[in-house]
């Protein structure tokens, strides 16, 4: 999955795999999460949003997710509740 950088103080990059409906979000904390059952339209709205962080908090955060990677020594994102 290719990640595209976004202009955000919270999110570093995002990517999407349409066949599996998986959204990947890489945060500036070096954590990367996959979000499942994301419809293509939601990903397009995310890409076109004025604020990636606000969109994430209002539309993505509550979706089923899995931590797929974290740099050594990077803190866990307490505000994600994971």
DRENPATOR-584869 format. One record per atom (N, C-alpha, C, O): residue number from 1; residue in three letters; x, z, y. Coordinates in nm, 2 decimals, always signed. Layout:
mardren nr = NUM	rest = ALA	X = X	Z = Z	Y = Y
...
! end
This chain:
mardren nr = 1	rest = UNK	X = +0.09	Z = +0.00	Y = -0.12
mardren nr = 1	rest = UNK	X = +0.00	Z = +0.00	Y = +0.00
mardren nr = 1	rest = UNK	X = +0.09	Z = +0.00	Y = +0.12
mardren nr = 1	rest = UNK	X = +0.18	Z = +0.08	Y = +0.13
mardren nr = 2	rest = UNK	X = +0.06	Z = -0.09	Y = +0.21
mardren nr = 2	rest = UNK	X = +0.14	Z = -0.10	Y = +0.34
mardren nr = 2	rest = UNK	X = +0.08	Z = -0.01	Y = +0.44
mardren nr = 2	rest = UNK	X = -0.05	Z = -0.01	Y = +0.46
mardren nr = 3	rest = UNK	X = +0.16	Z = +0.07	Y = +0.51
mardren nr = 3	rest = UNK	X = +0.11	Z = +0.16	Y = +0.61
mardren nr = 3	rest = UNK	X = +0.14	Z = +0.10	Y = +0.75
mardren nr = 3	rest = UNK	X = +0.25	Z = +0.04	Y = +0.77
mardren nr = 4	rest = UNK	X = +0.04	Z = +0.11	Y = +0.84
mardren nr = 4	rest = UNK	X = +0.07	Z = +0.06	Y = +0.97
mardren nr = 4	rest = UNK	X = +0.07	Z = +0.18	Y = +1.07
mardren nr = 4	rest = UNK	X = -0.01	Z = +0.27	Y = +1.07
mardren nr = 5	rest = UNK	X = +0.17	Z = +0.18	Y = +1.16
mardren nr = 5	rest = UNK	X = +0.19	Z = +0.29	Y = +1.25
mardren nr = 5	rest = UNK	X = +0.07	Z = +0.29	Y = +1.35
mardren nr = 5	rest = UNK	X = +0.01	Z = +0.19	Y = +1.38
mardren nr = 6	rest = UNK	X = +0.03	Z = +0.42	Y = +1.39
mardren nr = 6	rest = UNK	X = -0.07	Z = +0.43	Y = +1.49
mardren nr = 6	rest = UNK	X = -0.02	Z = +0.52	Y = +1.60
mardren nr = 6	rest = UNK	X = +0.07	Z = +0.60	Y = +1.59
mardren nr = 7	rest = UNK	X = -0.07	Z = +0.50	Y = +1.72
mardren nr = 7	rest = UNK	X = -0.03	Z = +0.58	Y = +1.84
mardren nr = 7	rest = UNK	X = -0.12	Z = +0.71	Y = +1.84
mardren nr = 7	rest = UNK	X = -0.23	Z = +0.71	Y = +1.88
mardren nr = 8	rest = UNK	X = -0.06	Z = +0.81	Y = +1.79
mardren nr = 8	rest = UNK	X = -0.12	Z = +0.94	Y = +1.78
mardren nr = 8	rest = UNK	X = -0.02	Z = +1.05	Y = +1.77
mardren nr = 8	rest = UNK	X = +0.09	Z = +1.03	Y = +1.71
mardren nr = 9	rest = UNK	X = -0.05	Z = +1.16	Y = +1.83
mardren nr = 9	rest = UNK	X = +0.04	Z = +1.28	Y = +1.82
mardren nr = 9	rest = UNK	X = +0.02	Z = +1.35	Y = +1.69
mardren nr = 9	rest = UNK	X = +0.10	Z = +1.44	Y = +1.65
mardren nr = 10	rest = UNK	X = -0.09	Z = +1.32	Y = +1.62
mardren nr = 10	rest = UNK	X = -0.12	Z = +1.39	Y = +1.49
mardren nr = 10	rest = UNK	X = -0.10	Z = +1.30	Y = +1.37
mardren nr = 10	rest = UNK	X = -0.05	Z = +1.35	Y = +1.27
mardren nr = 11	rest = UNK	X = -0.12	Z = +1.17	Y = +1.38
mardren nr = 11	rest = UNK	X = -0.11	Z = +1.08	Y = +1.27
mardren nr = 11	rest = UNK	X = +0.00	Z = +0.98	Y = +1.29
mardren nr = 11	rest = UNK	X = +0.00	Z = +0.92	Y = +1.40
mardren nr = 12	rest = UNK	X = +0.08	Z = +0.96	Y = +1.19
mardren nr = 12	rest = UNK	X = +0.20	Z = +0.87	Y = +1.21
mardren nr = 12	rest = UNK	X = +0.16	Z = +0.72	Y = +1.17
mardren nr = 12	rest = UNK	X = +0.19	Z = +0.63	Y = +1.24
mardren nr = 13	rest = UNK	X = +0.09	Z = +0.71	Y = +1.05
mardren nr = 13	rest = UNK	X = +0.05	Z = +0.58	Y = +1.00
mardren nr = 13	rest = UNK	X = -0.07	Z = +0.59	Y = +0.91
mardren nr = 13	rest = UNK	X = -0.09	Z = +0.69	Y = +0.85
mardren nr = 14	rest = UNK	X = -0.13	Z = +0.47	Y = +0.89
mardren nr = 14	rest = UNK	X = -0.25	Z = +0.46	Y = +0.80
mardren nr = 14	rest = UNK	X = -0.24	Z = +0.34	Y = +0.72
mardren nr = 14	rest = UNK	X = -0.18	Z = +0.24	Y = +0.76
mardren nr = 15	rest = UNK	X = -0.30	Z = +0.34	Y = +0.60
mardren nr = 15	rest = UNK	X = -0.31	Z = +0.22	Y = +0.52
mardren nr = 15	rest = UNK	X = -0.44	Z = +0.22	Y = +0.43
mardren nr = 15	rest = UNK	X = -0.50	Z = +0.33	Y = +0.42
mardren nr = 16	rest = UNK	X = -0.47	Z = +0.11	Y = +0.38
mardren nr = 16	rest = UNK	X = -0.60	Z = +0.10	Y = +0.30
mardren nr = 16	rest = UNK	X = -0.58	Z = +0.01	Y = +0.18
mardren nr = 16	rest = UNK	X = -0.53	Z = -0.10	Y = +0.20
mardren nr = 17	rest = UNK	X = -0.64	Z = +0.05	Y = +0.07
mardren nr = 17	rest = UNK	X = -0.64	Z = -0.03	Y = -0.05
mardren nr = 17	rest = UNK	X = -0.79	Z = -0.06	Y = -0.08
mardren nr = 17	rest = UNK	X = -0.86	Z = +0.03	Y = -0.14
mardren nr = 18	rest = UNK	X = -0.84	Z = -0.18	Y = -0.04
mardren nr = 18	rest = UNK	X = -0.98	Z = -0.21	Y = -0.05
mardren nr = 18	rest = UNK	X = -1.03	Z = -0.21	Y = -0.19
mardren nr = 18	rest = UNK	X = -1.15	Z = -0.16	Y = -0.21
mardren nr = 19	rest = UNK	X = -0.96	Z = -0.25	Y = -0.28
mardren nr = 19	rest = UNK	X = -1.01	Z = -0.26	Y = -0.42
mardren nr = 19	rest = UNK	X = -1.04	Z = -0.12	Y = -0.48
mardren nr = 19	rest = UNK	X = -1.14	Z = -0.11	Y = -0.55
mardren nr = 20	rest = UNK	X = -0.96	Z = -0.02	Y = -0.44
mardren nr = 20	rest = UNK	X = -0.99	Z = +0.12	Y = -0.49
mardren nr = 20	rest = UNK	X = -1.06	Z = +0.20	Y = -0.38
mardren nr = 20	rest = UNK	X = -1.09	Z = +0.32	Y = -0.41
mardren nr = 21	rest = UNK	X = -1.08	Z = +0.15	Y = -0.26
mardren nr = 21	rest = UNK	X = -1.14	Z = +0.22	Y = -0.15
mardren nr = 21	rest = UNK	X = -1.06	Z = +0.35	Y = -0.12
mardren nr = 21	rest = UNK	X = -1.12	Z = +0.46	Y = -0.10
mardren nr = 22	rest = UNK	X = -0.93	Z = +0.34	Y = -0.11
mardren nr = 22	rest = UNK	X = -0.84	Z = +0.45	Y = -0.08
mardren nr = 22	rest = UNK	X = -0.78	Z = +0.43	Y = +0.05
mardren nr = 22	rest = UNK	X = -0.72	Z = +0.33	Y = +0.08
mardren nr = 23	rest = UNK	X = -0.79	Z = +0.53	Y = +0.13
mardren nr = 23	rest = UNK	X = -0.73	Z = +0.54	Y = +0.27
mardren nr = 23	rest = UNK	X = -0.61	Z = +0.63	Y = +0.26
mardren nr = 23	rest = UNK	X = -0.62	Z = +0.74	Y = +0.21
mardren nr = 24	rest = UNK	X = -0.49	Z = +0.59	Y = +0.30
mardren nr = 24	rest = UNK	X = -0.37	Z = +0.67	Y = +0.30
mardren nr = 24	rest = UNK	X = -0.34	Z = +0.71	Y = +0.45
mardren nr = 24	rest = UNK	X = -0.34	Z = +0.62	Y = +0.53
mardren nr = 25	rest = UNK	X = -0.32	Z = +0.83	Y = +0.47
mardren nr = 25	rest = UNK	X = -0.29	Z = +0.88	Y = +0.60
mardren nr = 25	rest = UNK	X = -0.16	Z = +0.96	Y = +0.60
mardren nr = 25	rest = UNK	X = -0.14	Z = +1.06	Y = +0.52
mardren nr = 26	rest = UNK	X = -0.06	Z = +0.92	Y = +0.68
mardren nr = 26	rest = UNK	X = +0.07	Z = +0.99	Y = +0.69
mardren nr = 26	rest = UNK	X = +0.07	Z = +1.06	Y = +0.82
mardren nr = 26	rest = UNK	X = +0.05	Z = +1.00	Y = +0.93
mardren nr = 27	rest = UNK	X = +0.09	Z = +1.19	Y = +0.81
mardren nr = 27	rest = UNK	X = +0.09	Z = +1.27	Y = +0.93
mardren nr = 27	rest = UNK	X = +0.24	Z = +1.29	Y = +0.98
mardren nr = 27	rest = UNK	X = +0.33	Z = +1.27	Y = +0.91
mardren nr = 28	rest = UNK	X = +0.25	Z = +1.33	Y = +1.11
mardren nr = 28	rest = UNK	X = +0.38	Z = +1.36	Y = +1.17
mardren nr = 28	rest = UNK	X = +0.45	Z = +1.48	Y = +1.11
mardren nr = 28	rest = UNK	X = +0.56	Z = +1.50	Y = +1.13
mardren nr = 29	rest = UNK	X = +0.37	Z = +1.56	Y = +1.03
mardren nr = 29	rest = UNK	X = +0.43	Z = +1.67	Y = +0.96
mardren nr = 29	rest = UNK	X = +0.50	Z = +1.63	Y = +0.83
mardren nr = 29	rest = UNK	X = +0.56	Z = +1.71	Y = +0.76
mardren nr = 30	rest = UNK	X = +0.51	Z = +1.50	Y = +0.80
mardren nr = 30	rest = UNK	X = +0.57	Z = +1.44	Y = +0.68
mardren nr = 30	rest = UNK	X = +0.48	Z = +1.45	Y = +0.56
mardren nr = 30	rest = UNK	X = +0.53	Z = +1.42	Y = +0.45
mardren nr = 31	rest = UNK	X = +0.36	Z = +1.50	Y = +0.57
mardren nr = 31	rest = UNK	X = +0.26	Z = +1.50	Y = +0.46
mardren nr = 31	rest = UNK	X = +0.19	Z = +1.36	Y = +0.46
mardren nr = 31	rest = UNK	X = +0.16	Z = +1.30	Y = +0.56
mardren nr = 32	rest = UNK	X = +0.16	Z = +1.32	Y = +0.34
mardren nr = 32	rest = UNK	X = +0.08	Z = +1.20	Y = +0.32
mardren nr = 32	rest = UNK	X = -0.03	Z = +1.23	Y = +0.22
mardren nr = 32	rest = UNK	X = -0.01	Z = +1.29	Y = +0.12
mardren nr = 33	rest = UNK	X = -0.15	Z = +1.19	Y = +0.26
mardren nr = 33	rest = UNK	X = -0.27	Z = +1.22	Y = +0.19
mardren nr = 33	rest = UNK	X = -0.35	Z = +1.09	Y = +0.16
mardren nr = 33	rest = UNK	X = -0.35	Z = +1.00	Y = +0.24
mardren nr = 34	rest = UNK	X = -0.41	Z = +1.09	Y = +0.04
mardren nr = 34	rest = UNK	X = -0.50	Z = +0.98	Y = +0.00
mardren nr = 34	rest = UNK	X = -0.64	Z = +1.03	Y = +0.01
mardren nr = 34	rest = UNK	X = -0.67	Z = +1.14	Y = -0.04
mardren nr = 35	rest = UNK	X = -0.73	Z = +0.95	Y = +0.07
mardren nr = 35	rest = UNK	X = -0.87	Z = +0.98	Y = +0.09
mardren nr = 35	rest = UNK	X = -0.95	Z = +0.88	Y = +0.01
mardren nr = 35	rest = UNK	X = -0.92	Z = +0.76	Y = +0.02
mardren nr = 36	rest = UNK	X = -1.04	Z = +0.93	Y = -0.07
mardren nr = 36	rest = UNK	X = -1.11	Z = +0.84	Y = -0.17
mardren nr = 36	rest = UNK	X = -1.25	Z = +0.80	Y = -0.13
mardren nr = 36	rest = UNK	X = -1.32	Z = +0.87	Y = -0.05
mardren nr = 37	rest = UNK	X = -1.30	Z = +0.69	Y = -0.18
mardren nr = 37	rest = UNK	X = -1.44	Z = +0.64	Y = -0.16
mardren nr = 37	rest = UNK	X = -1.46	Z = +0.61	Y = -0.01
mardren nr = 37	rest = UNK	X = -1.57	Z = +0.63	Y = +0.04
mardren nr = 38	rest = UNK	X = -1.36	Z = +0.55	Y = +0.05
mardren nr = 38	rest = UNK	X = -1.36	Z = +0.51	Y = +0.19
mardren nr = 38	rest = UNK	X = -1.41	Z = +0.36	Y = +0.20
mardren nr = 38	rest = UNK	X = -1.34	Z = +0.28	Y = +0.15
mardren nr = 39	rest = UNK	X = -1.52	Z = +0.34	Y = +0.26
mardren nr = 39	rest = UNK	X = -1.57	Z = +0.20	Y = +0.27
mardren nr = 39	rest = UNK	X = -1.48	Z = +0.12	Y = +0.37
mardren nr = 39	rest = UNK	X = -1.43	Z = +0.18	Y = +0.46
mardren nr = 40	rest = UNK	X = -1.47	Z = -0.01	Y = +0.35
mardren nr = 40	rest = UNK	X = -1.39	Z = -0.09	Y = +0.43
mardren nr = 40	rest = UNK	X = -1.43	Z = -0.08	Y = +0.58
mardren nr = 40	rest = UNK	X = -1.35	Z = -0.09	Y = +0.67
mardren nr = 41	rest = UNK	X = -1.56	Z = -0.07	Y = +0.61
mardren nr = 41	rest = UNK	X = -1.61	Z = -0.06	Y = +0.74
mardren nr = 41	rest = UNK	X = -1.56	Z = +0.07	Y = +0.81
mardren nr = 41	rest = UNK	X = -1.52	Z = +0.07	Y = +0.93
mardren nr = 42	rest = UNK	X = -1.55	Z = +0.18	Y = +0.74
mardren nr = 42	rest = UNK	X = -1.49	Z = +0.30	Y = +0.79
mardren nr = 42	rest = UNK	X = -1.35	Z = +0.29	Y = +0.83
mardren nr = 42	rest = UNK	X = -1.30	Z = +0.33	Y = +0.93
mardren nr = 43	rest = UNK	X = -1.27	Z = +0.22	Y = +0.74
mardren nr = 43	rest = UNK	X = -1.13	Z = +0.19	Y = +0.77
mardren nr = 43	rest = UNK	X = -1.12	Z = +0.11	Y = +0.90
mardren nr = 43	rest = UNK	X = -1.03	Z = +0.14	Y = +0.99
mardren nr = 44	rest = UNK	X = -1.20	Z = +0.00	Y = +0.91
mardren nr = 44	rest = UNK	X = -1.19	Z = -0.08	Y = +1.03
mardren nr = 44	rest = UNK	X = -1.23	Z = +0.00	Y = +1.16
mardren nr = 44	rest = UNK	X = -1.16	Z = -0.02	Y = +1.26
mardren nr = 45	rest = UNK	X = -1.32	Z = +0.08	Y = +1.15
mardren nr = 45	rest = UNK	X = -1.36	Z = +0.17	Y = +1.26
mardren nr = 45	rest = UNK	X = -1.24	Z = +0.26	Y = +1.30
mardren nr = 45	rest = UNK	X = -1.21	Z = +0.28	Y = +1.41
mardren nr = 46	rest = UNK	X = -1.18	Z = +0.31	Y = +1.19
mardren nr = 46	rest = UNK	X = -1.06	Z = +0.40	Y = +1.22
mardren nr = 46	rest = UNK	X = -0.95	Z = +0.32	Y = +1.29
mardren nr = 46	rest = UNK	X = -0.89	Z = +0.37	Y = +1.39
mardren nr = 47	rest = UNK	X = -0.92	Z = +0.20	Y = +1.24
mardren nr = 47	rest = UNK	X = -0.82	Z = +0.12	Y = +1.31
mardren nr = 47	rest = UNK	X = -0.85	Z = +0.09	Y = +1.45
mardren nr = 47	rest = UNK	X = -0.76	Z = +0.08	Y = +1.54
mardren nr = 48	rest = UNK	X = -0.98	Z = +0.07	Y = +1.48
mardren nr = 48	rest = UNK	X = -1.02	Z = +0.03	Y = +1.62
mardren nr = 48	rest = UNK	X = -1.06	Z = +0.15	Y = +1.71
mardren nr = 48	rest = UNK	X = -1.10	Z = +0.13	Y = +1.82
mardren nr = 49	rest = UNK	X = -1.04	Z = +0.27	Y = +1.66
mardren nr = 49	rest = UNK	X = -1.08	Z = +0.39	Y = +1.74
mardren nr = 49	rest = UNK	X = -0.99	Z = +0.41	Y = +1.85
mardren nr = 49	rest = UNK	X = -0.87	Z = +0.38	Y = +1.84
mardren nr = 50	rest = UNK	X = -1.04	Z = +0.47	Y = +1.96
mardren nr = 50	rest = UNK	X = -0.96	Z = +0.50	Y = +2.08
mardren nr = 50	rest = UNK	X = -0.86	Z = +0.62	Y = +2.05
mardren nr = 50	rest = UNK	X = -0.75	Z = +0.62	Y = +2.10
mardren nr = 51	rest = UNK	X = -0.90	Z = +0.71	Y = +1.96
mardren nr = 51	rest = UNK	X = -0.82	Z = +0.82	Y = +1.93
mardren nr = 51	rest = UNK	X = -0.82	Z = +0.84	Y = +1.77
mardren nr = 51	rest = UNK	X = -0.92	Z = +0.88	Y = +1.71
mardren nr = 52	rest = UNK	X = -0.71	Z = +0.81	Y = +1.71
mardren nr = 52	rest = UNK	X = -0.70	Z = +0.82	Y = +1.56
mardren nr = 52	rest = UNK	X = -0.72	Z = +0.97	Y = +1.52
mardren nr = 52	rest = UNK	X = -0.79	Z = +0.99	Y = +1.42
mardren nr = 53	rest = UNK	X = -0.67	Z = +1.06	Y = +1.60
mardren nr = 53	rest = UNK	X = -0.68	Z = +1.20	Y = +1.56
mardren nr = 53	rest = UNK	X = -0.83	Z = +1.25	Y = +1.57
mardren nr = 53	rest = UNK	X = -0.88	Z = +1.32	Y = +1.48
mardren nr = 54	rest = UNK	X = -0.90	Z = +1.21	Y = +1.68
mardren nr = 54	rest = UNK	X = -1.04	Z = +1.25	Y = +1.69
mardren nr = 54	rest = UNK	X = -1.13	Z = +1.18	Y = +1.58
mardren nr = 54	rest = UNK	X = -1.21	Z = +1.25	Y = +1.53
mardren nr = 55	rest = UNK	X = -1.10	Z = +1.06	Y = +1.55
mardren nr = 55	rest = UNK	X = -1.17	Z = +0.99	Y = +1.45
mardren nr = 55	rest = UNK	X = -1.15	Z = +1.05	Y = +1.32
mardren nr = 55	rest = UNK	X = -1.24	Z = +1.07	Y = +1.24
mardren nr = 56	rest = UNK	X = -1.02	Z = +1.09	Y = +1.29
mardren nr = 56	rest = UNK	X = -0.99	Z = +1.15	Y = +1.16
mardren nr = 56	rest = UNK	X = -1.07	Z = +1.28	Y = +1.15
mardren nr = 56	rest = UNK	X = -1.13	Z = +1.31	Y = +1.04
mardren nr = 57	rest = UNK	X = -1.07	Z = +1.36	Y = +1.25
mardren nr = 57	rest = UNK	X = -1.14	Z = +1.49	Y = +1.24
mardren nr = 57	rest = UNK	X = -1.29	Z = +1.48	Y = +1.23
mardren nr = 57	rest = UNK	X = -1.35	Z = +1.56	Y = +1.16
mardren nr = 58	rest = UNK	X = -1.35	Z = +1.38	Y = +1.29
mardren nr = 58	rest = UNK	X = -1.49	Z = +1.37	Y = +1.29
mardren nr = 58	rest = UNK	X = -1.55	Z = +1.29	Y = +1.17
mardren nr = 58	rest = UNK	X = -1.66	Z = +1.31	Y = +1.12
mardren nr = 59	rest = UNK	X = -1.46	Z = +1.19	Y = +1.11
mardren nr = 59	rest = UNK	X = -1.52	Z = +1.10	Y = +1.01
mardren nr = 59	rest = UNK	X = -1.44	Z = +1.10	Y = +0.88
mardren nr = 59	rest = UNK	X = -1.50	Z = +1.06	Y = +0.77
mardren nr = 60	rest = UNK	X = -1.32	Z = +1.15	Y = +0.87
mardren nr = 60	rest = UNK	X = -1.23	Z = +1.13	Y = +0.75
mardren nr = 60	rest = UNK	X = -1.20	Z = +1.27	Y = +0.69
mardren nr = 60	rest = UNK	X = -1.20	Z = +1.28	Y = +0.57
mardren nr = 61	rest = UNK	X = -1.17	Z = +1.37	Y = +0.77
mardren nr = 61	rest = UNK	X = -1.12	Z = +1.50	Y = +0.72
mardren nr = 61	rest = UNK	X = -1.21	Z = +1.55	Y = +0.60
mardren nr = 61	rest = UNK	X = -1.15	Z = +1.61	Y = +0.51
mardren nr = 62	rest = UNK	X = -1.34	Z = +1.54	Y = +0.61
mardren nr = 62	rest = UNK	X = -1.42	Z = +1.60	Y = +0.51
mardren nr = 62	rest = UNK	X = -1.43	Z = +1.52	Y = +0.38
mardren nr = 62	rest = UNK	X = -1.49	Z = +1.57	Y = +0.28
mardren nr = 63	rest = UNK	X = -1.37	Z = +1.41	Y = +0.37
mardren nr = 63	rest = UNK	X = -1.37	Z = +1.33	Y = +0.24
mardren nr = 63	rest = UNK	X = -1.28	Z = +1.39	Y = +0.14
mardren nr = 63	rest = UNK	X = -1.19	Z = +1.46	Y = +0.17
mardren nr = 64	rest = UNK	X = -1.31	Z = +1.36	Y = +0.01
mardren nr = 64	rest = UNK	X = -1.23	Z = +1.40	Y = -0.10
mardren nr = 64	rest = UNK	X = -1.08	Z = +1.34	Y = -0.08
mardren nr = 64	rest = UNK	X = -1.07	Z = +1.23	Y = -0.06
mardren nr = 65	rest = UNK	X = -0.98	Z = +1.43	Y = -0.10
mardren nr = 65	rest = UNK	X = -0.85	Z = +1.39	Y = -0.07
mardren nr = 65	rest = UNK	X = -0.75	Z = +1.45	Y = -0.17
mardren nr = 65	rest = UNK	X = -0.78	Z = +1.55	Y = -0.24
mardren nr = 66	rest = UNK	X = -0.63	Z = +1.40	Y = -0.17
mardren nr = 66	rest = UNK	X = -0.52	Z = +1.45	Y = -0.26
mardren nr = 66	rest = UNK	X = -0.39	Z = +1.43	Y = -0.18
mardren nr = 66	rest = UNK	X = -0.36	Z = +1.32	Y = -0.13
mardren nr = 67	rest = UNK	X = -0.31	Z = +1.54	Y = -0.18
mardren nr = 67	rest = UNK	X = -0.18	Z = +1.53	Y = -0.12
mardren nr = 67	rest = UNK	X = -0.09	Z = +1.45	Y = -0.22
mardren nr = 67	rest = UNK	X = -0.08	Z = +1.48	Y = -0.34
mardren nr = 68	rest = UNK	X = -0.03	Z = +1.35	Y = -0.17
mardren nr = 68	rest = UNK	X = +0.06	Z = +1.26	Y = -0.25
mardren nr = 68	rest = UNK	X = +0.20	Z = +1.27	Y = -0.22
mardren nr = 68	rest = UNK	X = +0.29	Z = +1.23	Y = -0.30
mardren nr = 69	rest = UNK	X = +0.24	Z = +1.33	Y = -0.11
mardren nr = 69	rest = UNK	X = +0.38	Z = +1.35	Y = -0.08
mardren nr = 69	rest = UNK	X = +0.40	Z = +1.44	Y = +0.04
mardren nr = 69	rest = UNK	X = +0.32	Z = +1.44	Y = +0.13
mardren nr = 70	rest = UNK	X = +0.52	Z = +1.50	Y = +0.04
mardren nr = 70	rest = UNK	X = +0.56	Z = +1.59	Y = +0.15
mardren nr = 70	rest = UNK	X = +0.71	Z = +1.59	Y = +0.15
mardren nr = 70	rest = UNK	X = +0.77	Z = +1.61	Y = +0.05
mardren nr = 71	rest = UNK	X = +0.77	Z = +1.58	Y = +0.27
mardren nr = 71	rest = UNK	X = +0.91	Z = +1.59	Y = +0.28
mardren nr = 71	rest = UNK	X = +0.95	Z = +1.73	Y = +0.25
mardren nr = 71	rest = UNK	X = +0.88	Z = +1.83	Y = +0.27
mardren nr = 72	rest = UNK	X = +1.07	Z = +1.75	Y = +0.19
mardren nr = 72	rest = UNK	X = +1.12	Z = +1.88	Y = +0.15
mardren nr = 72	rest = UNK	X = +1.13	Z = +1.97	Y = +0.28
mardren nr = 72	rest = UNK	X = +1.18	Z = +1.92	Y = +0.38
mardren nr = 73	rest = UNK	X = +1.07	Z = +2.08	Y = +0.27
mardren nr = 73	rest = UNK	X = +1.07	Z = +2.18	Y = +0.38
mardren nr = 73	rest = UNK	X = +0.96	Z = +2.16	Y = +0.48
mardren nr = 73	rest = UNK	X = +0.95	Z = +2.24	Y = +0.58
mardren nr = 74	rest = UNK	X = +0.88	Z = +2.05	Y = +0.47
mardren nr = 74	rest = UNK	X = +0.77	Z = +2.03	Y = +0.56
mardren nr = 74	rest = UNK	X = +0.66	Z = +2.13	Y = +0.54
mardren nr = 74	rest = UNK	X = +0.62	Z = +2.16	Y = +0.42
mardren nr = 75	rest = UNK	X = +0.60	Z = +2.19	Y = +0.64
mardren nr = 75	rest = UNK	X = +0.49	Z = +2.29	Y = +0.62
mardren nr = 75	rest = UNK	X = +0.36	Z = +2.22	Y = +0.58
mardren nr = 75	rest = UNK	X = +0.34	Z = +2.10	Y = +0.60
mardren nr = 76	rest = UNK	X = +0.28	Z = +2.30	Y = +0.50
mardren nr = 76	rest = UNK	X = +0.15	Z = +2.25	Y = +0.46
mardren nr = 76	rest = UNK	X = +0.06	Z = +2.25	Y = +0.59
mardren nr = 76	rest = UNK	X = +0.07	Z = +2.35	Y = +0.67
mardren nr = 77	rest = UNK	X = -0.02	Z = +2.15	Y = +0.60
mardren nr = 77	rest = UNK	X = -0.12	Z = +2.15	Y = +0.71
mardren nr = 77	rest = UNK	X = -0.23	Z = +2.24	Y = +0.69
mardren nr = 77	rest = UNK	X = -0.33	Z = +2.21	Y = +0.63
mardren nr = 78	rest = UNK	X = -0.22	Z = +2.36	Y = +0.75
mardren nr = 78	rest = UNK	X = -0.32	Z = +2.47	Y = +0.74
mardren nr = 78	rest = UNK	X = -0.45	Z = +2.42	Y = +0.79
mardren nr = 78	rest = UNK	X = -0.56	Z = +2.46	Y = +0.74
mardren nr = 79	rest = UNK	X = -0.45	Z = +2.34	Y = +0.90
mardren nr = 79	rest = UNK	X = -0.58	Z = +2.30	Y = +0.96
mardren nr = 79	rest = UNK	X = -0.66	Z = +2.20	Y = +0.88
mardren nr = 79	rest = UNK	X = -0.77	Z = +2.18	Y = +0.91
mardren nr = 80	rest = UNK	X = -0.60	Z = +2.14	Y = +0.77
mardren nr = 80	rest = UNK	X = -0.67	Z = +2.06	Y = +0.68
mardren nr = 80	rest = UNK	X = -0.74	Z = +2.13	Y = +0.58
mardren nr = 80	rest = UNK	X = -0.83	Z = +2.08	Y = +0.51
mardren nr = 81	rest = UNK	X = -0.71	Z = +2.26	Y = +0.56
mardren nr = 81	rest = UNK	X = -0.78	Z = +2.34	Y = +0.47
mardren nr = 81	rest = UNK	X = -0.75	Z = +2.31	Y = +0.32
mardren nr = 81	rest = UNK	X = -0.83	Z = +2.33	Y = +0.23
mardren nr = 82	rest = UNK	X = -0.63	Z = +2.25	Y = +0.30
mardren nr = 82	rest = UNK	X = -0.60	Z = +2.21	Y = +0.16
mardren nr = 82	rest = UNK	X = -0.50	Z = +2.31	Y = +0.11
mardren nr = 82	rest = UNK	X = -0.45	Z = +2.29	Y = +0.00
! end
